Amino acid sequence: MKRPALLLLLLTGCLLLGAEGSAVEKEAIARTIFERLVAARGDASKPAPYFAFTSSKRSGARCEGNQVILEEAAYDVCTSFGPDAEAALAGMLAHEIVHYYAGHTDGGTAIGLVGDAGAAQQETEADYLGGFLAYLAGFPVANVMPRVLEAVYTAYDLPDALAGYPTLSERMALSERTFRETQQLITVFDMANVLTALDRHAEAALYFDYLLQIFPSREMYNNAGLVYARAALPLFQPATLTYVYPLELDLRSRLSGQTRGPVVDSLTRSFYLQTAGEHFERARLLDHDYAPALLNLASVHALLSASLLAGNPDSLSREVAGDRRMEATLRAREADRLAIRHGQGVTAANARVMLGILASLNDERDAAERHFSGAAESSLAVVNLSVLRNGKPPAATSGSRSGDFVMEERIAGRSIADLRMEAGTPHQEIQVSRGSFPIRLAILPPPDEHTSLLRHSANDGAQTLVVAATQFGYDGTTALEIAAGADRSAIVAEYGSPAYSLLTVGGELLVYPESRLIFSLRDGVLTYWMVYSED
């Protein structure tokens, strides 16, 4: 398959103009990148910073009070990096945005790239979290900041030693180390999403807990809450949950008539749901207008109500369950209103699905029918309407085009079985969690410079998952000749509809279990893919 031209443009949605562009055009592009980074930060607990673009030459880029200021000369430096141009500019702006949200410039002080020195710890934090923020916003990740620093020093005719700063060589070395640490954070985030996509929610939850200690954003709290809530679902009796809730990921078992596992642990179930609710509340504290967290909170209240009514509840449990269901209704209504206000059609439709579930549970059949029928944008509306009318979901259908024959997927010419068997000594191991359920993430020697190889190990190695992934710059294709830059429709044309998909912070994962294949998309465009092997 021929790879599309202008892959960078497809992946990020804008292309940097060179020094020949007008100042107005440059500012517009830089502002677009800035706004995308602020949106990815997802923190409305303080006002978003303002963006300013200037022709003056003082510090390259700086955060001053509640402003992030980018100088045209620094923009021009970034455009000189060719394929890494957007990574350079996004990294520079993300660095200053982190300064703002971390409170480094509260009180109107300024911290700049090559002027207005900040404390060493503040600069390290801004480098580290800025790189991760740029990744969450969908920009290519590249070890470009050491070269950016060197180029800015040259463009601004600065000596290697500046008052209040380490020398240029020391700053470049520090940026190199920080990039490696940022890569580790990205690796943890990617594995959290893979585990979520593979229904290993209890393990994924511990990855998100790790991430939240470092990068607490509304989306990160929301994702953590989702995996905790999903981890609780198999702990219900099969007959307890007849409807499909908006926070469920994998509908395969529901549509194929499979039942949940026999293990019913009410204490663990309650812990998971309570923790999920706490995470959704924290997401709302960061942004009161964040409709997805409200919708998920509605689902959690409804599930807590169902948990209280399981078995033989006493009168107090029934009373509290009723309160929970009422709270769920209020949250779902609020989520519907907010989603409509912000033009989030799918979220609004899912809120109506939740209202339909609650109406049915309250024996309000006509209201349930009305809510489900008015939620056409949600894929769950038809499923739950079938449950209401027929007592069961519709029959499952397969979207796969491959039939019984599945071509073996390879990365860098190696199958996942080969890669797993031949894995060498880890370059590094990250202790994600300790205690009674320890988790380690090993970064293994990759088969190619534009690939990665990871091994997740839980419960002292009793549960493992090996994932091989392509990286930016990989020029190979999948078994059916899909390459980076392909759009979603091209993937579906070759592989059929995915078994299920997962929306992540900034993207989407398409999962094909028969091929043990996962596609990662941003803005509907393939950025990389993974093959996996799990015990």
C-alpha positions as CSV (number, residue, x, y, z in Angstrom):
1,M,0.0,0.0,0.0
2,K,1.4,3.4,-0.9
3,R,2.0,5.7,2.1
4,P,0.2,9.0,2.0
5,A,2.3,12.1,1.4
6,L,2.6,14.8,4.1
7,L,2.2,12.2,6.9
8,L,3.1,14.9,9.5
9,L,0.3,17.0,8.3
10,L,-2.2,14.2,8.5
11,L,-1.1,13.2,12.0
12,T,-1.2,16.7,13.6
13,G,-3.6,18.7,11.5
14,C,-1.3,21.6,10.7
15,L,2.0,22.2,9.0
16,L,4.6,24.8,10.2
17,L,5.4,27.6,7.8
18,G,9.0,28.4,7.4
19,A,10.7,31.8,8.0
20,E,9.2,33.1,4.7
21,G,5.7,33.0,6.1
22,S,4.0,36.1,7.4
23,A,3.9,36.8,11.2
24,V,0.1,36.6,11.1
25,E,0.3,33.1,9.5
26,K,2.9,31.9,12.0
27,E,1.0,33.2,14.9
28,A,-2.2,31.4,13.7
29,I,-0.4,28.0,13.5
30,A,1.4,28.5,16.8
31,R,-1.8,29.4,18.5
32,T,-3.5,26.3,17.1
33,I,-0.8,24.1,18.6
34,F,-0.9,26.1,21.9
35,E,-4.7,25.6,22.2
36,R,-4.4,21.9,21.5
37,L,-1.8,21.6,24.3
38,V,-4.0,23.5,26.8
39,A,-7.0,21.3,25.9
40,A,-4.9,18.1,26.4
41,R,-3.8,19.5,29.9
42,G,-7.5,19.4,30.8
43,D,-7.3,21.6,33.9
44,A,-10.0,24.2,34.4
45,S,-9.3,24.6,38.1
46,K,-7.5,27.8,37.0
47,P,-8.1,30.0,34.0
48,A,-6.4,28.9,30.8
49,P,-3.2,30.9,30.0
50,Y,-3.2,33.5,27.3
51,F,-1.1,33.2,24.2
52,A,1.0,36.0,22.8
53,F,3.2,36.1,19.7
54,T,5.9,38.8,19.4
55,S,8.7,39.9,17.1
56,S,10.9,40.9,20.0
57,K,13.9,38.8,21.0
58,R,14.3,38.3,24.7
59,S,14.0,34.7,25.9
60,G,12.8,32.5,22.9
61,A,9.6,31.5,24.8
62,R,8.5,32.3,28.3
63,C,5.7,32.0,30.8
64,E,5.0,35.4,32.4
65,G,2.2,35.5,34.9
66,N,-0.8,34.1,33.1
67,Q,0.7,34.5,29.6
68,V,2.7,32.1,27.4
69,I,4.8,34.3,25.0
70,L,6.4,32.9,21.9
71,E,8.9,34.9,20.0
72,E,8.9,34.8,16.2
73,A,12.7,34.1,16.1
74,A,12.1,31.0,18.2
75,Y,9.3,29.9,15.9
76,D,11.7,30.2,13.0
77,V,14.2,28.1,14.8
78,C,11.7,25.3,15.2
79,T,10.8,25.3,11.5
80,S,14.4,24.6,10.6
81,F,14.1,21.0,12.1
82,G,12.2,19.5,9.1
83,P,10.2,16.5,10.1
84,D,10.8,17.3,13.8
85,A,9.6,20.9,13.4
86,E,6.2,20.4,15.1
87,A,7.7,18.3,17.8
88,A,10.1,21.2,18.5
89,L,7.5,23.8,18.7
90,A,5.0,21.7,20.6
91,G,7.7,20.8,23.1
92,M,8.7,24.4,23.5
93,L,5.1,25.6,24.1
94,A,4.3,22.6,26.3
95,H,7.3,23.4,28.5
96,E,5.9,26.9,29.2
97,I,2.4,25.6,29.7
98,V,3.6,23.3,32.4
99,H,5.3,26.2,34.1
100,Y,2.0,28.0,34.2
101,Y,-0.1,25.1,35.6
102,A,2.6,24.1,38.1
103,G,2.3,27.7,39.5
104,H,6.0,28.5,38.8
105,T,5.0,32.0,37.6
106,D,2.3,32.8,40.1
107,G,2.5,36.5,41.1
108,G,3.5,37.7,37.7
109,T,7.1,36.4,37.6
110,A,8.6,35.2,34.3
111,I,10.4,32.0,33.4
112,G,12.0,31.8,29.9
113,L,13.8,29.4,27.7
114,V,17.0,31.4,27.5
115,G,16.2,34.3,29.8
116,D,14.4,34.9,33.1
117,A,15.9,31.8,34.7
118,G,13.7,29.4,36.7
119,A,14.9,27.1,39.4
120,A,16.6,23.9,38.1
121,Q,13.9,21.7,39.6
122,Q,11.2,23.8,37.9
123,E,13.0,23.5,34.5
124,T,13.3,19.7,34.9
125,E,9.6,19.4,35.7
126,A,8.6,21.5,32.8
127,D,10.8,19.5,30.4
128,Y,9.6,16.1,31.8
129,L,5.8,16.9,31.9
130,G,6.0,19.1,28.8
131,G,7.1,16.2,26.7
132,F,4.3,14.0,28.0
133,L,1.7,16.8,27.5
134,A,2.8,17.1,23.8
135,Y,2.4,13.4,23.4
136,L,-1.1,13.4,24.9
137,A,-2.0,16.3,22.5
138,G,-1.0,14.1,19.6
139,F,2.3,15.6,18.5
140,P,5.2,13.4,17.4
141,V,7.7,12.6,20.1
142,A,11.3,13.2,19.2
143,N,14.5,13.9,21.2
144,V,14.7,17.3,19.7
145,M,15.0,19.7,22.6
146,P,18.8,19.5,23.0
147,R,19.1,20.6,19.4
148,V,16.4,23.3,19.9
149,L,18.4,24.8,22.8
150,E,21.6,24.8,20.7
151,A,19.9,26.4,17.8
152,V,18.2,29.1,19.9
153,Y,21.5,30.0,21.5
154,T,23.0,30.4,18.0
155,A,20.1,32.4,16.7
156,Y,20.1,34.7,19.7
157,D,23.9,35.0,19.6
158,L,24.2,33.9,23.2
159,P,27.3,32.7,25.1
160,D,27.4,29.1,26.3
161,A,27.2,30.3,29.9
162,L,24.3,32.5,30.9
163,A,23.9,34.0,34.4
164,G,21.5,31.9,36.5
165,Y,21.6,28.9,34.0
166,P,23.8,25.9,33.7
167,T,26.0,25.9,30.7
168,L,24.6,25.0,27.3
169,S,26.2,21.6,27.3
170,E,24.9,20.9,30.8
171,R,21.4,22.0,29.7
172,M,21.6,19.8,26.6
173,A,22.7,16.8,28.7
174,L,19.8,17.4,31.2
175,S,17.3,17.6,28.3
176,E,18.6,14.2,27.1
177,R,18.1,12.6,30.5
178,T,14.6,14.2,30.8
179,F,13.6,12.9,27.4
180,R,14.4,9.4,28.5
181,E,12.3,9.8,31.6
182,T,9.5,11.2,29.5
183,Q,9.7,8.2,27.3
184,Q,9.2,6.0,30.4
185,L,6.1,7.9,31.3
186,I,4.7,7.5,27.8
187,T,5.5,3.8,27.9
188,V,3.5,3.4,31.1
189,F,0.6,5.3,29.6
190,D,0.6,3.2,26.4
191,M,0.6,-0.1,28.4
192,A,-2.3,1.2,30.6
193,N,-4.3,1.7,27.4
194,V,-3.3,-1.7,26.0
195,L,-4.4,-3.5,29.3
196,T,-7.7,-1.5,29.2
197,A,-8.3,-2.6,25.6
198,L,-7.6,-6.2,26.5
199,D,-10.2,-6.1,29.4
200,R,-7.4,-6.4,32.1
201,H,-8.9,-3.5,34.0
202,A,-7.7,-4.2,37.5
203,E,-4.1,-4.2,36.2
204,A,-4.7,-1.1,34.1
205,A,-6.0,0.7,37.1
206,L,-2.7,0.4,38.9
207,Y,-0.9,1.9,35.8
208,F,-3.3,4.9,35.9
209,D,-2.7,5.3,39.7
210,Y,1.0,5.5,38.9
211,L,0.4,8.1,36.2
212,L,-1.9,10.2,38.4
213,Q,0.9,10.7,40.9
214,I,2.8,12.5,38.2
215,F,0.3,14.0,35.8
216,P,-3.2,14.6,37.3
217,S,-5.4,15.8,34.5
218,R,-9.2,15.5,34.1
219,E,-8.8,12.8,31.3
220,M,-6.3,10.8,33.4
221,Y,-8.7,10.8,36.4
222,N,-11.6,9.9,34.1
223,N,-9.7,7.0,32.5
224,A,-8.6,5.8,35.9
225,G,-12.2,5.9,37.1
226,L,-13.4,4.0,34.0
227,V,-11.0,1.1,34.5
228,Y,-11.9,0.8,38.2
229,A,-15.6,0.7,37.3
230,R,-15.0,-1.8,34.5
231,A,-13.0,-4.0,36.9
232,A,-16.2,-4.2,39.1
233,L,-18.5,-5.4,36.4
234,P,-17.4,-9.1,36.3
235,L,-17.9,-9.2,40.1
236,F,-21.7,-9.0,39.7
237,Q,-24.0,-12.0,39.4
238,P,-24.9,-12.5,35.7
239,A,-28.6,-11.7,36.2
240,T,-27.9,-8.5,38.2
241,L,-27.0,-6.3,35.3
242,T,-29.3,-6.8,32.4
243,Y,-28.6,-3.5,30.6
244,V,-25.3,-2.3,29.0
245,Y,-24.0,0.8,30.8
246,P,-22.3,3.7,28.9
247,L,-18.9,3.0,30.6
248,E,-18.7,-0.6,29.3
249,L,-16.0,-1.2,26.7
250,D,-16.4,-4.7,25.5
251,L,-19.9,-5.7,24.3
252,R,-18.8,-9.1,22.9
253,S,-19.9,-11.1,25.9
254,R,-23.2,-9.3,26.2
255,L,-24.1,-9.7,22.5
256,S,-23.0,-13.4,22.3
257,G,-25.1,-14.4,25.3
258,Q,-22.1,-15.2,27.4
259,T,-22.5,-14.8,31.2
260,R,-20.1,-13.2,33.6
261,G,-17.7,-15.3,35.6
262,P,-18.8,-17.2,38.7
263,V,-16.7,-15.1,41.1
264,V,-18.8,-12.7,43.1
265,D,-16.8,-10.5,45.5
266,S,-19.1,-7.8,46.9
267,L,-16.3,-6.1,49.0
268,T,-13.9,-5.8,46.1
269,R,-16.8,-4.7,43.8
270,S,-17.7,-2.0,46.2
271,F,-14.1,-0.9,46.6
272,Y,-13.7,-0.6,42.8
273,L,-16.9,1.4,42.4
274,Q,-16.2,3.7,45.3
275,T,-12.7,4.4,43.9
276,A,-14.1,5.0,40.4
277,G,-16.5,7.5,41.8
278,E,-13.7,9.3,43.6
279,H,-11.7,9.6,40.4
280,F,-14.7,11.0,38.5
281,E,-15.3,13.5,41.2
282,R,-11.6,14.6,41.0
283,A,-12.0,15.0,37.2
284,R,-15.0,17.3,37.9
285,L,-13.0,19.3,40.4
286,L,-10.5,20.1,37.5
287,D,-13.4,20.9,35.1
288,H,-17.0,21.3,36.3
289,D,-18.2,21.4,32.7
290,Y,-16.6,18.0,31.9
291,A,-19.6,16.0,30.8
292,P,-18.0,12.6,30.4
293,A,-17.0,12.5,34.1
294,L,-20.6,13.4,35.1
295,L,-22.0,10.6,32.8
296,N,-19.6,8.1,34.3
297,L,-20.4,9.2,37.8
298,A,-24.1,8.5,37.0
299,S,-23.2,5.0,35.9
300,V,-21.2,4.4,39.1
301,H,-24.1,5.5,41.3
302,A,-26.4,3.2,39.4
303,L,-24.0,0.3,39.8
304,L,-23.6,1.0,43.5
305,S,-27.4,0.9,43.7
306,A,-27.4,-2.5,42.0
307,S,-24.6,-3.7,44.3
308,L,-26.6,-2.8,47.4
309,L,-29.7,-4.6,46.0
310,A,-27.8,-7.8,45.2
311,G,-28.6,-10.8,47.4
312,N,-31.1,-10.2,50.2
313,P,-30.9,-6.5,51.1
314,D,-32.3,-5.1,54.3
315,S,-34.5,-2.0,54.5
316,L,-31.6,0.3,55.0
317,S,-29.7,-1.0,52.0
318,R,-32.9,-0.6,49.8
319,E,-33.2,3.0,51.0
320,V,-29.6,3.8,50.3
321,A,-29.9,2.1,46.9
322,G,-32.9,4.3,46.1
323,D,-30.8,7.4,47.0
324,R,-28.0,6.2,44.7
325,R,-30.4,5.7,41.8
326,M,-31.8,9.2,42.3
327,E,-28.3,10.6,42.4
328,A,-27.5,8.7,39.2
329,T,-30.6,10.3,37.5
330,L,-29.5,13.8,38.5
331,R,-26.0,13.3,37.2
332,A,-27.2,11.8,33.9
333,R,-29.5,14.8,33.3
334,E,-26.8,17.2,34.1
335,A,-24.4,15.4,31.7
336,D,-27.0,15.5,29.0
337,R,-27.4,19.3,29.4
338,L,-23.7,19.9,29.5
339,A,-22.9,17.7,26.5
340,I,-25.6,19.4,24.4
341,R,-24.2,22.8,25.3
342,H,-20.7,21.8,24.2
343,G,-21.8,20.0,21.1
344,Q,-20.9,16.5,22.3
345,G,-23.6,14.5,20.6
346,V,-22.4,11.0,21.5
347,T,-22.0,11.9,25.2
348,A,-25.4,13.5,25.2
349,A,-26.9,10.3,23.6
350,N,-25.1,8.1,26.1
351,A,-26.6,10.2,28.9
352,R,-30.0,9.5,27.5
353,V,-29.2,5.8,27.4
354,M,-28.3,6.1,31.1
355,L,-31.6,7.8,31.8
356,G,-33.4,5.0,29.9
357,I,-31.7,2.4,32.1
358,L,-32.7,4.2,35.2
359,A,-36.3,4.7,34.1
360,S,-36.6,0.9,33.3
361,L,-35.2,0.0,36.7
362,N,-37.8,2.3,38.2
363,D,-40.5,0.5,36.3
364,E,-41.1,3.5,34.0
365,R,-41.2,1.5,30.7
366,D,-42.6,4.3,28.5
367,A,-40.0,6.8,29.7
368,A,-37.3,4.2,29.1
369,E,-38.5,3.6,25.6
370,R,-38.5,7.3,24.9
371,H,-35.0,7.8,26.2
372,F,-33.5,4.9,24.3
373,S,-35.4,6.0,21.1
374,G,-34.0,9.5,21.5
375,A,-30.4,8.3,21.7
376,A,-29.7,7.4,18.1
377,E,-26.1,8.6,18.2
378,S,-25.2,6.0,20.8
379,S,-24.4,2.5,19.7
380,L,-25.8,1.3,23.1
381,A,-29.4,2.6,22.3
382,V,-30.3,-0.3,20.1
383,V,-28.7,-2.8,22.4
384,N,-30.6,-1.6,25.5
385,L,-33.9,-1.1,23.6
386,S,-33.7,-4.8,22.7
387,V,-33.2,-5.6,26.4
388,L,-36.2,-3.5,27.3
389,R,-38.5,-5.0,24.6
390,N,-37.2,-8.6,24.4
391,G,-35.4,-9.2,27.6
392,K,-32.0,-9.7,25.9
393,P,-29.5,-7.9,23.6
394,P,-29.7,-8.4,19.8
395,A,-27.7,-11.3,18.3
396,A,-24.0,-10.7,17.8
397,T,-22.7,-10.0,14.3
398,S,-19.1,-10.3,13.2
399,G,-17.4,-7.5,11.4
400,S,-14.3,-9.5,10.4
401,R,-13.5,-10.0,6.7
402,S,-10.9,-12.6,7.3
403,G,-13.2,-15.6,8.0
404,D,-11.4,-18.5,9.6
405,F,-8.0,-17.6,8.0
406,V,-5.9,-15.0,9.8
407,M,-2.6,-13.9,8.4
408,E,0.2,-13.8,10.9
409,E,1.2,-10.3,11.8
410,R,4.9,-9.4,12.0
411,I,6.9,-6.3,13.1
412,A,10.4,-5.9,11.7
413,G,10.0,-9.3,10.1
414,R,9.4,-11.1,13.4
415,S,6.2,-12.7,14.8
416,I,5.2,-11.9,18.4
417,A,5.9,-15.5,19.3
418,D,9.5,-15.1,18.0
419,L,9.9,-11.8,19.8
420,R,8.6,-13.2,23.0
421,M,10.9,-16.2,22.9
422,E,14.0,-14.2,21.8
423,A,13.5,-11.3,24.2
424,G,16.8,-10.2,25.7
425,T,17.7,-8.7,29.0
426,P,15.5,-5.6,29.8
427,H,17.1,-2.2,29.1
428,Q,15.1,-1.0,32.1
429,E,12.3,-2.1,34.5
430,I,9.7,0.2,36.0
431,Q,8.0,-0.8,39.3
432,V,4.4,0.3,38.6
433,S,3.0,-1.0,41.9
434,R,4.2,-2.9,45.0
435,G,2.3,-4.6,47.8
436,S,0.1,-7.7,47.5
437,F,-0.2,-7.3,43.7
438,P,3.2,-6.1,42.3
439,I,3.5,-5.0,38.7
440,R,6.6,-4.5,36.7
441,L,7.0,-3.1,33.2
442,A,10.2,-4.2,31.4
443,I,11.5,-2.3,28.4
444,L,13.1,-5.0,26.2
445,P,15.6,-4.7,23.3
446,P,13.5,-3.9,20.3
447,P,13.8,-5.7,16.9
448,D,14.3,-2.5,15.0
449,E,15.2,1.1,15.8
450,H,11.7,2.3,14.9
451,T,9.9,-0.3,17.1
452,S,9.5,-1.0,20.9
453,L,9.1,-4.2,22.8
454,L,7.5,-4.3,26.3
455,R,6.7,-6.9,28.9
456,H,4.1,-6.4,31.5
457,S,4.4,-8.7,34.5
458,A,1.8,-8.9,37.3
459,N,1.6,-11.0,40.5
460,D,5.2,-12.0,40.5
461,G,5.2,-13.1,36.9
462,A,2.0,-15.2,37.1
463,Q,0.3,-12.9,34.5
464,T,2.3,-11.5,31.6
465,L,1.7,-9.6,28.4
466,V,4.3,-8.9,25.7
467,V,3.6,-6.0,23.3
468,A,5.6,-5.1,20.2
469,A,4.8,-1.8,18.6
470,T,5.9,0.3,15.7
471,Q,7.2,3.8,16.3
472,F,7.3,7.1,14.3
473,G,9.5,6.5,11.3
474,Y,8.7,2.8,10.9
475,D,8.4,2.1,7.1
476,G,6.9,-1.4,7.1
477,T,3.2,-2.4,6.8
478,T,0.9,-4.9,8.5
479,A,0.1,-8.3,6.9
480,L,-2.7,-6.7,4.9
481,E,-0.4,-3.8,3.8
482,I,-1.8,-1.1,6.1
483,A,0.9,1.6,6.9
484,A,1.2,4.6,9.2
485,G,-0.9,7.4,7.8
486,A,-3.8,5.2,6.7
487,D,-7.2,6.5,7.8
488,R,-9.8,4.5,9.7
489,S,-11.8,3.6,6.7
490,A,-8.8,2.0,5.0
491,I,-8.2,-0.2,8.1
492,V,-11.8,-1.3,8.2
493,A,-11.8,-2.0,4.5
494,E,-8.9,-4.5,4.9
495,Y,-9.6,-5.9,8.4
496,G,-13.3,-5.4,8.8
497,S,-14.9,-3.7,11.8
498,P,-12.9,-4.1,15.0
499,A,-14.1,-6.4,17.7
500,Y,-14.3,-3.2,19.7
501,S,-12.6,0.2,20.0
502,L,-11.4,2.2,22.9
503,L,-11.3,6.0,23.1
504,T,-8.1,7.2,24.8
505,V,-6.7,10.5,25.8
506,G,-6.2,12.0,22.4
507,G,-6.9,9.0,20.3
508,E,-8.6,5.7,19.6
509,L,-7.5,2.0,19.7
510,L,-9.0,-0.5,17.3
511,V,-8.7,-4.1,18.6
512,Y,-8.7,-7.2,16.5
513,P,-8.3,-10.2,18.9
514,E,-8.1,-12.8,16.2
515,S,-5.0,-11.2,14.8
516,R,-3.7,-10.1,18.2
517,L,-3.5,-6.7,16.6
518,I,-4.2,-3.2,17.9
519,F,-4.2,0.0,15.8
520,S,-3.6,3.3,17.4
521,L,-5.3,6.3,15.7
522,R,-5.2,10.1,16.3
523,D,-7.7,12.2,14.6
524,G,-8.8,9.2,12.6
525,V,-5.3,8.5,11.2
526,L,-3.1,5.5,12.0
527,T,0.0,6.6,14.0
528,Y,1.3,3.1,15.0
529,W,0.1,-0.5,15.6
530,M,0.9,-3.3,18.1
531,V,0.9,-7.0,18.2
532,Y,0.6,-8.8,21.5
533,S,0.9,-12.1,23.3
534,E,-0.7,-12.7,26.7
535,D,-0.8,-15.6,29.2
